[in-house]
Amino acid sequence: MPWTSTTEHSDADKSPAMSLLPELLLTVLFGAQASFTHPGIILPSKELLGDSELKAIIKRTQKGRDAREVLGFSPRIWEALTETLRAGNDQLTTNKYNLVPRVRDLVILARNLLATKERAQNYASDEGFEAEVRRLLDICIDKASKPIAPNIDKQTHETEMHIKGNYKKVMITTLQFLNNLMSQNETRKLHVWLHMFGTPAASAPPNPAVPAKSSQKPKGKSSQVNKPSPGSGVGIVGSSALGARHSHKETVAKCNFLSAGFNAKYYKPGFLTEVPRLLQPDEIQPLPMMLQNGVVPLEGTDHAMQAVRCKLMLAQGYGRSLLREILVFLGAWEVDEDDFCFRMMAQVTEAILLNGLIPYAYESFRDEKDIVTPAQSVLLKLLASVYRQPEAGRDHSTSSSSCSFGISTPSVLSESPTSPVTDFEEAFDPPPIIESSIPTFFVAVLRKQVIPSTIRIIKLQGAIREGKAKKESFELSLWDLDRIYEGLYQFFELLVLFSEDEEAKRVLISSDKGIVGDLVVFLRELDKAIPRWVASKSTPQPPSPSPSPPQEKETGKGGSGKALKVNEAYRVERPFDVYPNFKDGEGSRDESEGADDEEPNDDRGLSDPEEFTWPHMKRYLVMLLSGFSWQNKAVQDLVREKGGLQAVLNQCMIDDDNPCMSILLPYELGIKKVLIPYTDIREHAILCIRNLLENNPENQKVVKALEAIQAIPNEVLDRHGYEHYFDDAGRVQLRKTKGKGTSK
Ligand SMILES: *[C@@H]1O[C@H](CO)[C@@H](O)[C@H](O)[C@H]1NC(C)=O
């Protein structure tokens, strides 16, 4: 019995010579297989020995490349691994959940062996191990998503949770395996893609206007009467979508060519769609990583093939579903922008952008019942982070890459000839930031879908406040409003970015397709219907001086002129490999559970949805109008014609007794946002008014006339107290002139 004889040598140093390692592993695998196929045939004590022997071998493959090679390059090993895993899988389907850890060890071992790349990858695939891993993943998803029966006692419940937890761990390991399996082999990546998303030949060409999801819904009886037909809305603008459709054909052709030799065993496209619902942010990492490896034009990949897979992902319903689930996941967990998953998905978003498919993606995440769906909000957020310089994120690269999951740059990477990341900037062009089709598309979405629907809600709020409508007529819950608000917030973040780019700004302010008029109307309605909340009456807490509203300080660097700086650590294809500390996934769970108590428990008593105050929206509107009207007569006139002067002026009139106004409000829904000092909106409004009045006698006349009936703050008309200047980002700002400034 080999494993009995070596037990006293379980110490790695005294373990058998490298040349004997394959024989040892084969013996261990036969033992494991026997215990799978003939339960009870091996004494429990001997089974335990076998398990610990297997763990010792895993450790060696984690430490040494030679151990990985001597095992990974042996077809016999892969054959035995496959048979053992097959036997294990058979048992798992019959609920032998006590075997889960042993099965997982097999996959961990295989995952490590794949770090040797090509040859091991080929054996893993040819011997059928890869197919068994997909089958295993499917089993895990099935087991982990089974609801736990209600009314069971505590003990049973705990056991059930424990079992599910074990299945999830296996799930994570299988994802890592798949990631390593396809790493650096374009053909195999495509095979994995076809398994994940289906073969394109078998599916209909995409129809952007009617996403698969919404057409499934039987209740086509449109609750929103304003939509003439489900597919109308905002069509895909510009040539990008046509390009997408056209290249879909190419994609199909190319796929058919490359998918020769595709192993269709256990073929089940869409098998990953459920995964995001089952995992937590620290567990899901291999999934976004797989997408990144498959579609982002990374150093050392075939960029044309990455593009093909990107298109394939979006062309296939399963691909869109998986993307949507991951986006919803990021939103629901409030995954931070510095987080590994967020960054991976930002890169995927960038790839989608480079392939001209952002409008298509946005449209396909639409849903009848939401003005902006959660997936769309997250897409907007990711897009904004793509347009921003990720320099800020760079500083954190080390901390993030060493986060719980242990994706430290693995040692194997240095063995790869392509790994020294040089000339990176050349290899990867900056995104066509504001290639005008993107702002054009989103302006159209805002004008047709988002702003009108939101204004209807705001008008109803106003009517209820004035007693002209019944409270009961407001049908939205705080959750509904939260979704709409989050979407609007992300839209405005994006608009601010666009407004800092000359070309995009031209789109935004263009007289026929621009958005100025809509923004003015939006501000007017908000001003009319949403009263200012006076913080000092209920919350004594003063506004903490906000260090930097993120969109203001950081986006300044986002001008189109600069090349996108990327964090190189995230720009290489990495295998999951050998971690120094191989109990991955464990212990990380507790961290995420403590994160709940951050929600400020605000007792300002905002109990009713119809009292929702749309925090920050006025400020965004004023900021945008301010930038648009600067030295632009057409915009100045348009704001006046739409009745915007008074509305902007009203934002300067904040009562100084109540300086906290318009702050703190984001917390009412638990949305974590930076606090903004009240002076912010006020100064923006003053700057805005001055931009609106400059060299525009008609506008000046209107404001003078208003002055007769209401007090207008000194700064608005005082030409000497304030002056324009350009800040570091080249934007116009307002500041007090030295000496004769008005009191603040
Ligand atoms: C890449 O994968 C394909 C099958 O998916 C295989 O036939 C080919 O040999 C692999 N290439 C290398 C260099 O290993």
The ligand as a Tripos MOL2 file, in Angstrom:
@<TRIPOS>MOLECULE
LIG
   14    14     1     0     0
SMALL
NO_CHARGES

@<TRIPOS>ATOM
      1 C1         -5.3150   25.0270  -28.8480 C.3       1 LIG1
      2 O1         -6.5250   24.3200  -28.6910 O.3       1 LIG1
      3 C2         -6.8870   23.4820  -29.7620 C.3       1 LIG1
      4 C3         -8.2230   22.8150  -29.4660 C.3       1 LIG1
      5 O2         -9.0930   23.6090  -28.8290 O.3       1 LIG1
      6 C4         -5.8250   22.4420  -30.0040 C.3       1 LIG1
      7 O3         -6.2000   21.6380  -31.1060 O.3       1 LIG1
      8 C5         -4.4960   23.1180  -30.2360 C.3       1 LIG1
      9 O4         -3.4900   22.1600  -30.3480 O.3       1 LIG1
     10 C6         -4.1630   24.0610  -29.0980 C.3       1 LIG1
     11 N1         -2.9740   24.8130  -29.4200 N.am      1 LIG1
     12 C7         -1.8300   24.6730  -28.7640 C.2       1 LIG1
     13 C8         -0.7120   25.5450  -29.2080 C.3       1 LIG1
     14 O5         -1.7090   23.9040  -27.8550 O.2       1 LIG1
@<TRIPOS>BOND
     1     1     2 1
     2     1    10 1
     3     2     3 1
     4     3     4 1
     5     3     6 1
     6     4     5 1
     7     6     7 1
     8     6     8 1
     9     8     9 1
    10     8    10 1
    11    10    11 1
    12    11    12 1
    13    12    13 1
    14    12    14 2
@<TRIPOS>SUBSTRUCTURE
     1 LIG1         1 GROUP 0 **** ****
